[in-house]
Amino acid sequence: MTSSPPRQIAHLDMHYFFAACEIARYPDLVDLPVVIGGGKEHHPVQNEDGTRTYARMRDYAGRSVVTTATYPARDLGVHSAMPMMKAAKLAPDAILLPNDFALYRHYSRLFKQTVAQIAPHIEDVGIDEIYIDLTHIANDAREIAMQIKHAVHAATGLTCSIGLSYCKRFAKIGSNLLKPNGLTVITKEDIPAKIWPLAIQEINGIGPKAVSKLNALDIFTVGDLVKADPASLQEHFGTTTAAWLLDVANGIDDRPVVTHWEPKQMSRETTFERDLHPRVDRDELTPAFTELCQRMAADLQRKGYVGKTVGIKVRYTGFVTLTRDFTLDAYTDDGAAIRRAAGECLKRVPLDRRIRLLGVRVSGLVQKSFASPTAPEQLDLFSDR
């Protein structure tokens, strides 16, 4: 019997992806502090002499959060998920660019299509990262990984980091070790030197609460975890989690690269620059919610799915959040039908408080070829009841 070849799993990370896409579009911003976040009103202005005028962080007023920032901006203390107003105080002279998710999706599709031409066994795990199974591509997986890096750069102008290992977990760790343009190989023999010295929070899946509990047990590195008493881990984490932690530390990870999966739901949401009241601000809320439903429908149509259950999320001032669902009689990917169902959900939440965030989701998804969509219907979502 012929034995199977050893697994060769790569993790590709388009590091600081959104910022890199913006710099590719605006190369005059390279090496400058740039913060990305907020609305379209901060688009650069094209001047008659060919130059551009950019908004500055000091110009920002609102309560969005930072999507990402370039390294020079990070050196000033700005980081992802930070409130934009706080970032403006830290870096008032930094360039401000609005989110452009259409641009980011374009580059995402481009780099993934490029990789697929070389190695088609891909697991899509995010807009800026993928796993690639190179096991049956060639004997020299490192050479293929370098070929992928060069091809991605040629196609997009962007750089990526790749981790290459025998399992997904260490491949992901590897892609993070030499950023933004590295290639790291981690074999089983490399584990003591490359994995065990790492802080335990470097392991994907070990969150802040687990880190605190492990630190309280004098476990700070992966190597400490390897030497930990199994009985003590079971006492503090339970049998299942303790076993998982020990597997992680010892490089036991048999998860395959999943090239196809069926989504359970899709969602869209938006946070408003100011809290909007359902009655006073109906002229703003209604088109915003309608657009969410239309974009939700476009997502379904683009990916070839229909759904039967439509849900909404409403977050009020004070971060109180409510969700409601409405199940249709038939599957749909139609924006008007989704809009009507979302309106039925809206009838079951209070509309007497200001709203900070609105979201729409569709669940119970199946491929469109397996179901018939509903006929479209219309509804003023914020009409008087």
N, C-alpha and C positions, 0 to 999 in steps of 0.2 A: 504493500500500500504506500502511495506517495504522500509524504507529509505536507501539510499546508505551509506556505512560506510565512516567515514572521511578519506580524502586522507592522505597517508603516503608515501612521496617521499624522497628518499635518493640520495645524490650526493657523489660518491666515487672518491677520488683524490689520485692517486699514486704520492705523493709529491716528488719533485726533482728526477723524475723517471729515466732519463737517467743516472744520477750519481749513483743512487741506483743500477741500473743494472750493472754498471761497478764495483762497490764495491762488489757486489755479485760474480762477476767473479774473481776479484782480492782482496780478503779479507785482504791482507797485507796492503792495502791502507786506511783502515778504520781510521778515525780521522786525515787523512793527507789532506793538500791542494791539490786538484786535479782539473784540468781544462780540459774540453772536447771540442774538436773542431779541425778543420784542417783535413789533409789528412792521408792516410794509411801509409805514410812513418814513422809515429811516433808510430807504434805498439811496444809494449814491446818486448824485446829480452829475450828468455828463455835460461838461462845459464845451463851448464852441471851439476852444483851442485844443480839444482832445484830452484835456485833463479831467479829473473827477474831483468833486467836492464830497467829502464823507462826513456823516454825522459823528459827533463825539459823545462819549459817555455822559458828559456833563449836560447834554441836550435831552437825556432820557427822563421821562416822567411816566410812572406806571408801576406795576407790581409783577411783571413777568420775572422769570428766573433765567439765569445764564444757561444757554444750551451748551456752549463750549467756548474756549478761549485759546488763543495762540500761546506758545511758550513765553514770549515776552510779557504778555498780560498775566500769565500765571505767576511770573516772577514778581508781579506787583500785588499778589495775593488773591487774584480772581480765580474762581474755579467753577466747574459745572454745578448747577442747581443752586447757586448763590443768588439771592434776590438782586435784581438788576440795580436797584437803588443803592444797595450796599456796594456793589461793584463800581458804580459811578463815583462813590466817595473814595474808593481805593485807587481808581485809575480814571480820573476825570478827562484826561487827554487821550485815552485809548479810542481807537476807531470803533464805531458801533455799526454793525451790519445786522439786518433782519434775517430771521430764519427763511431759508428757501428750500423746502423739502422736495420740491420737484427737481431741483438741481442735484440734491443728494441722492435721490432715487435713480436719477440718470446715471450718475457715476457708479452707484451700487450695481445696477444692471450690467453696466459696461465691464466692471472688473470681474463679475461672476461669469459672464459670458466668455470672457477671455480665459479664465481658469478652466472652464468646462471644455474648451477646445483642446486642452492639454490633458486634463484629468477629469473625466465626467462624473466620477463618484463623489458628489458634493452634498454635504448637509448644510443647509442655509439656516443659520442661527441668529441672524441679525442683519441690519442694513450694512454693517461694516465688518462682518466676520463670517467665516465659513470653516467647516472641517472638510478635509479632503482625504479620501482613502487612496493611498498610493501603493498599497500592498501588491497589486497585480499589474501595475504600470511598468515598472522596470526594477532591475536589481539595485541600481543606485538612486535611491529615493532623494538623497541630498541634491544630486544633480538635477532631478526633476523639480525640486523645490526652488532651486536657483533659477531654472528656466521659467517657472511661474512668476517669480519676482520680477524678472526682466520683462516678461510679456505684459504684466500688469502695468508696469511703469511706462512701457512703450504705448500702451493703449489709452492710458488715462493721464499720464504725467504725474501720477501720485505714487508714493512709496508704501510698502507694506512690510510687516514683520511676520515671519513664519517660525513656528515651533514644530519640530519633527520628533516623534517619539513612537513608542509601541502602543500607547494608549491615549485616549482623548484628554484626560486630565493633565498629563504631563506635557502634551502638545500645546495646550492652552497656556500653561505656565511658561513654556519655552518661548512662545510668541511675545510674552511680556518682558522677557529678560533683556533683550537687546532692541529697544525701540529708539527711533522710529523706523529703522530700515535694516533689521537684523535677521539672521537665521541661526537658530539654536537647535542643536540635536541633543536629545536626552535619551540615552540607552539605559537598560537596567543596571549596567555597571556604573553609570554616571550618578545614580540616585544618591549615594552618600555625599558626593562632592557638590552636586548641583541642587539637590532637593532638600536634604536634611538641614542645611544651614538657614533655609528660608523661614521667615516669620509665618506662623500658622495662618494669618489672615491672607497670605498669598494663595492659599488653596481655595479655589472656587467652591462655594457651598458652605464654607465656615464663616458665618456672619458675626457681627459685633457681639451679640449676646453669648454665643459659643466661645468667642475669643476671651471674653471676660471670665467665663467659668473656667476655661482652660488655664488662663493666666493665674487664677486663684489656686490652681493645682500645681503651680510652678512649671507649666508647660507653655513655652514661648516660641519654640521653633518646631519644625516638622521632625527634626531629630529627637527633640524632647518627647514628642508624641509617640515615636517609635518605641522609646524606652518606658513609656507609661505603663502603670499597672492596669491590666484589663479589668480587674475587679473594681478598682477605683473609678475607671471610666464608666462602667456599667452602673455603679451606684449614683453617679452624678448625671448621666445622660440616658440611661436606659440601655437595654441589650442591643436593640437595632442600631441606634446612633453610635454606640461605643464600637460595635463591629465595623460600621462604616468608617469611623475615624481611623481605626487601625488599618483597614484596607487602604485608605487614602495615603497614610504615611508610608506604607510598604509598597505602594505602586500597583495595587490590585485594582484593575479597572477593565472590564471586558465589554463595555458598552460599544455597540457598533456605530459606524457612521450611517445615519438614517437618511437615505436619499429621497424618501417620499413620506409625507405624513399629511393627515387630514386635519385642518384647523377645526376647533370646536366653536369658535366665535371670532368675529371681527368687531372692532370698535373705533370710534372717532370721538374726540372731545376737544373743547376749547375753553380757555380761561380768559375772562374779559379783563380789559385794562382797568375798568371800574365796575363796582357792583351795579347790576341793572335790576330795576323793579319790573315785574311782569306786566303791571298796568301802565306805569308812567313811561317805561322804555320799551313798549311793545314793538315800536317801529324798528328798534335795533335787535331785539330778541328774536322776533319772528323770522327775519331773513337769515340771521345767524344759525338758528336751529334748522331751518330749511336747508341751508348750505351743508350743515353736518349730515343730514339725511341723504342729500344728493351725493356727497363725497363718499358716504358709506356705501351707497348703491354702486358708485363707480368702482370702489375697491372690490366689491363682490363680482361685478361684471368683468373686471380686468383679470381676476383670478379664477373665474369660471365656477362660482358657487352661488347657491341660493339658500335662504334661511327661512325659518318658520316663526321664530320668536324674536320680537323686537323689544329692546330694553332701553331705558334712559337712566342717566345719572344726573342728579341736581345737587350742587353744592352751594349752600347759602353762605351769607356773611357769618363769620364765626366758625366756618369749616364743618358745619352740620351737613351731612351728606345723606341723601335718600336715593334709592333705586326702585324702579318698577318695571314689570315685564308685561307684554301682551302677546299672546300666541295667535297667529293667523290660521285660517282654515287651509291655506295652501302655501307652498314655498314661493318666495319672491326675491328678486334682485332689483325691483323697480323703486326709484326714488320716491315717487308719489305714494306708493303703498307703504313704504317704510315711514314716510312722513305722517301718514294717517295713523298708523299703529303707534308711533311715538306720541302723537297727540292724545290717543286713548290712555297711554301711560301717564301723560301730563295731567290728565283730569284727576288722577289719584294722588297728587302731591299738592301741598299748600302753595298757593301763588300769591301770598300776602307778605312775602319777605324778599329782600334783595338777593339776587343770584350772582354767585361768583364764577361758577363753572357749569357748563352743560355738556353732557355726553350722550352718544347714541351707540348702541351695539346691536348686532344681529347674531343669534346663536341657533343651534340646531341645524348646522350647515350640512349640505350635501352637494355633490357635484351637480351642476346645472343640467347635465344630460340625463340625470336620474329623476328629475322633478319638473313639474310645470309651474311657472310663475303665476301669481295672481294678477288680476287686472288693476291698473292704477286708479287711485282715488285721491281727491283733494281735501285739504283741511287747513284752516287757519289755526295753527297750533296754540296761539295765545289769544284766541277769541274769548269773549265773555261766555260763561257757562250758564 
